[in-house]
Amino acid sequence: MGHREDLLAAARHLLRTKGYAHITARDLVAESGTNLASIGYHFGSKAGLLNEAIGEAVDEWTEQLVRVAMADPAASPAERGHSAWSAMLDGLAGEHEFVVSYLEALAQAERTPALREQFAAQYRRCRERVSELVARSLGTEPGDPEARAVASFVIAVCDGLAVQWVLDPEGAPTGDDLRAGVTAVWGPSHHSER
């Protein structure tokens, strides 16, 4: 591996063990076996490196959830959503430190325009990928506005679930709770009353 890959691997490890707010550039250098100049050369800053590492991990997690959601070709879009949300909730326990680091990073991004744009680009990539999945589930074309709207909703639910789970893991909703809530709000009986 080169310095860039070594630094990303070190950042991912430290995000899980130290937390975003406590990682120093020297920690990254010590963990990666590189040097301080490599951080600036490859990522512009320590925060740029950490956010790139977070983006990679989020992209990988998105792909894992896509595989879960699409595992059953006969599943309805609602069943695929339930499967993905349940898998996400089940996976949070093993990702607690990383999720906390992610939330710490989001808070910092508001005050740093370059980091904010980095996270916005990550959200755009995630929204595009989830939109592709939704369009396939709905049998529509990629770029379909309805698929994009559903993708934005799915991502908002995932983010909200992560926050609730970090703050109150015992009280956070389960996949079945989400299914019941979505059914209560948008299920067949709701539409028939109108």
CORHU-V641840 format. One line per field, one symbol per residue. ss: DSSP state (H for helix, E for strand, - for the rest). A space follows every 10 residues. Layout:
ss: ???
This chain:
ss: --HHHHHHHH HHHHHHH--H HH--HHHHHH HH---HHHHH HHH--HHHHH HHHHHHHHHH HHHHHHHHH- ------HHHH HHHHHHHHHH HHHHHHHHHH HHHHHHHHH- --HHHHHHHH HHHHHHHHHH HHHHHHHH-- ----HHHHHH HHHHHHHHHH HHHHHHH--- ----HHHHHH HHHHHH-HHH HH--
